[in-house]
């Protein structure tokens, strides 16, 4: 069994019991028929995707539509909290989680008082799904809304576990041109190559895009009608039509004019292509890879991830006859996904998970200032 299959299998096997029910509170004037508490229109929505693919943009778009709990942070419930503090079925681990969480900026962003979740976490929480639902229900209740959404990009790797623990969850996977994602990730240095591949550092984020998007799509297909894919480019260039499609899937009114008026978070960012139907700033966010990469670099990237680009609807520029991998690039394409798989397995299934970096529980001051 290869590492990728082993990770997916063990994540699924390690999942615990189902999480709690949806929030019971409802906005004034929005009643729900008896017995409809688990209706699709109340289900939590996970907006996921490879980093730099527009996950936060789409998440803030949903929040701007109204009816969702407003939380300006990534929860990191499954990729960090659920592994860093061990088995949450143990009371001592739940206590350690809360002690750390209450001092973090992740908690500060909730707007909650510790007393609003402490008792329920200590008495009811048994896993990351329980914890996330308890926190988000409390935020929704305090804000007087009936629904919540979540957007931690790395949660795309945990879809089987998320669906096991929060069975009513709906997943919107936002996909962006892997060449643009690679250009952005390479510029900020989030995905670093192995030491001997530094001269081809631009390829590492492209391979990472292929790795995580492929995993997300495979897991998503198993979710059937509770999973959908949306392209970032469609959201930017045809927002009304795209939002109507997403709104129908999650059974929520995503009124474009209201979203523009409210414009929370990154929707308000002047660099966003969303405002004005994306026409005046489209060139700033789409096709940047054409300006950043040289023709030989484009050839190597498309040779590495071309199959997935084509499968997700992105035309290639390099002729088929020229998409030939050098031995070094071929080896990089083979080794880096194994490296990503191994890191995920170590983090999810070994004691090393207890040393996971809690830096994700904080939020950069620059982010806090921009949101303010």
N, C-alpha and C positions, 0 to 999 in steps of 0.2 A: 504494500500500500504506500503510495507516494505521500510526501508531507502535506500537500494541499488537501488530499482526501482525508488524511488522518486528522487534520485540524478541524475540518468541517464535521467529521463524524463525532469527535470527542466533544466539540462544543455542543452539539445536539444532545448527546448522551448525558452531558453534565447538567442540562437544564433542569430546574426544579419546578415546583408546582405553579399553577396559574396565579396571576396577580389579582389585585382587588378590583372591584367594580368601578365604573366611571363616576365622575363627580355628579352629585345629585342636584346641586344648585343650578338655577336657570336665570337668565336675564329677565327683567321685568317684561311681562307681556309675551313671553315665549314659553308657553306650556308644552308639556309632552304627555302624550296619552299614556295611561297606566300600562305597565308591562313593556314600555318602549325604552327602558333605561339603557339597554345595550344596543340601541339603534345605530346604524352606520353613520348617521348624521351627528352622533355624539362621540364617535370613535376617535381615539388619539391618532394623530398624523405624524409620521416620521419623514422628515425631508432630508434625504441622504444623498451622498455622492462623493466622488473623489474631491479632495481639497482643491480649492480654486476653480470649482466648476459652477459656482453660483448657488451653493446650498444656502448660505446665509441670505442671499438676495431673495430667493424664493420663500424662505422661512419668514423673513420680514414682510414679504408681500402678503402672506397668509395672515400675519398678525395685523397688518394694516387694514385688512378686510373687516376686522371686528369679529367678536364671538369666540376668539381664542385668548387664553391666558398669555399675557405679555411677559416674556422672560428673556432678557437680553444677555444670554450666555449659552454656551454648549453645556449640557448636563454632565457629559463624560461618565454617565452611569454604568455603562457596560464595559467600555474600554479601559476605565481607570478604577472607579469606585468599587465595581463588582469584583475586581481581581486584587486590588491593593489591600483590601481589608479582610480578605479571606472569606470563609463560609459565613454568610450573614444569618444562617439558622442558629448560630451561636451568639448568645446574648452579649458576651464580652466583645466580640467583633463588631456588633452593632453599636456598642458604646464607643469603641475606638473610632468608628466611622463618624458618628455624630460629633464627637469631640473635635475631630479634624475639620469636619464640614462646617461647623458653626463658626470657625475662625477663618474660613475661606471667603474669597470674593464671589465664588459661585453661590454661596448662601446669601451673601449681602445683596446680590442681584435679585433674589427672590422677593425681597420686601417683606419677608415673614419674621415673626418673632419665634425664637426656638421653641417656645411652649406650644406653638401651633402644629408642630409635627413630631416633637420628641416622644410623647407618650405613644402615639400610633406607630412610629418606627420601632420603638423598643418592644411593643407588644405584638405587632402584626408583620413586620418586615422579615422576610426570610431569604431574599435574593435581590439582585439589582433591579429587576422589574418591579418588585414591591416598592422599593425605595423611590424609584422614579415616579411611579404612580402616586404615592403618598405625597411627595413634594409638589408635583404638578397639580394634583387635586386641590391641595391647600392654597396654591397661588390662584387657581381658577375661582375657588370659593371666595377668597378675599376680594377678588376683582369683580365678582358678580357675573361671571361667565360660566358656560357649561362645557367647555372643550379646551383641550390643550394640544400643542404640537411640540416637536423636539427636533433639533438639528445638530447633531454631532457627526461630522463626516465619517469618522472612523467606525461609527456604528454600522456602516454598510457591511463590515466584516462579521457582524453578529446577528444577521437577519434571522437565522434559524432559532437562536436563543431568544431574541426579542419576540418573535411570533409565538414561541412556546410559553413565555412568561406573561406576555400581554396579547392574548389571542385575538382581541378585537382590533388590534392596531392595523392601520393602513400605511403603506409605504409608497412614497413618491421618490423615485430615483432620478435625479437630474444629471444629465450627461452633457458634457461639453467637448468640443473638438479636442482630442488628446494632444494635438500639436500646440494649441493655445494653452492648455493646462501645463504641458511640459515647459513652455516658455516662461510661464508665471512661476512655477515651482523651481525652475532652474535659477531664475533671477533672485528669488528670495532664499535659495539654498536649503529648502526643507528636506529634500530627498538627496542624500549624498551617495556617491558611488563607492564601491569598494576601492581600497587604496590603489590597486594596480589599474583601475579604470578612470583615474582622474582626468586623463586627457580626453575622455569621452563622457565627461560629467553630464552633459546635456541629455544623454540617453537614459540615465538613471530615472529621472522623473517620468519620462515617456513609458518606460517599462513598468514603473509603479502604477501609472494610469491604467495600462493594459491589465495588470495583475488585479487591482482592486475593483475596477469596473467589471471585469469578467466574473469575479467572485460574486459581486453584487447581482449581476444579471442571472447567474446560475441559481443563486439562492432565491432570487425574486420570482423566477419562473415557477418554483415550487409553491409559491404563495397564491397562485392563480389570480382570482379577481381582486385580491387585496393588494396587488402590486401594479404600479404603472411607471412608465418611463416618460420623461419629458426632456426636450433639448433646450439647453440654455439659449441657443440662438433663436429658437422659436419664441421663447419668453421675451427676448429682447426685441425681435423684429415684428412679431405678431402677438402682442400681449393679450388683446381682448379674446381672440380665438383660443389661444393657449390656456388662459385662465378659465375660460368657459369649460374647456376639456378637463382641466384639473378639478374645477368646482363640481362638475358632474360626478367625477370619480369619488371625491370625498364627501359629496352631498353637502356642500357649503356654498353660500352665495359669495363669490369672489368678484364683487362689483369693481370694475376697473377705475371708474371715476372716484369712488370712495377711497380706493387704495392710493390713488394719486393725491387726494386731498389730505389723508392722514399721514402717509409717507413716513412710517417708522423706520428707524435704523438705516440700513444700507439703501432702502428705497429712496430715502431723502438725500443720499450722497450725490452731489452734483456730477460725479464721474460715472454714475449709473446710466446705462442706456435705456432704462425703462421709461423715464419721463419723456413725453412727446412721442410716444410709440417707438422710441429707439431710433428714429430716423436721423436726428442731427448728430448723434454720437456713436452710431453703430460701428464706424471704422475704428473707434478707440478701443473696443472690447472684442471685436471679432476679426480674426485673421492676423493677429499680432505676430504670430509665428513667421509670417512671410517677411516681416521686417527684422526679426531677431535672429533667424537661423540662415546660414549660408546654404547654397544648393547642395553641397556634399552632406551637410548636417541634416537637411530635409530628407535626402535620399536614405541616410541611415535610420532616421526616425520612422519614415514610412516603410522601410524594409522590416523594421522591428515590430511596429504596431499596425501595419497596414490592413491586416485582416479584420481587426476589431474596428478600425476606422470605417472600413467599407461596410461591415455588418451593422454599424450604428448610423450609416447614411452620410458619411463624410467622403467626398471624392478625393482621390489621390492625385498629386501632381507629377510624381515620378513614374515614368513609363515602366511597365512590368519587366522589360528586359534589363532595366538598370537597377531593379530592386534586388540586388544580390548582396548578402552579408559577408563581410570579411571574417576570417576565423576569429579575430578578437571580438568583434561585435556579436558573432554567433555565440561565442562562449558567454559573453555578458548577458545575452538574452536567455541563456540556459541557467546561469548561476544566480542572477539577481532574484528571480521569482522564488527559487529555493531558499535564498537568504531571507526574503520577506516572510515566507511560510514558517521558517524556523523561528524567527523572532516572534511571530504571532503565537506559535505553539509554546515557546518558553513563557511568554507573558500570560497565557491562558491556563497552562496546565502544570506549572512547576512552582516551587517555593520562590523562585526569582520574582514572581508576580508581586510578592509582598514588598519588593523594593522599587516598585514602579514609581516614576517621578511624579510627585504630587504638585509639581509646578503648574500643571494644567488646572489645578483647583484655584489658581489665581488668575487675574485678568490684568493685562498690561494697562498701565495708567493712561497711555495714549488712547486705548479703546474706551476706557471709562469716560475720558474727557469728550471724545467724539460723540458717544451716545448721549452724554449730558447736554 
